[in-house]
């Protein structure tokens, strides 16, 4: 078990962050994302994610 006081001392701004939650995307959204990526071969996955409004990808 990690001592939370020690975490606060080492990184007080990030020690108590909530864990990221997984989002569920519809099958249509996923298919549209794949189609967008395939139609733009020079785009990066990160740029496609950003254009779809997905953060922290």
Secondary structure, 3 states (H helix, E strand, C coil): CCCHHHHHHHCCCCCCCCCCCCCCCCHHHHHHHHHHHHHCCCCCHHHHHHHCCCCCC
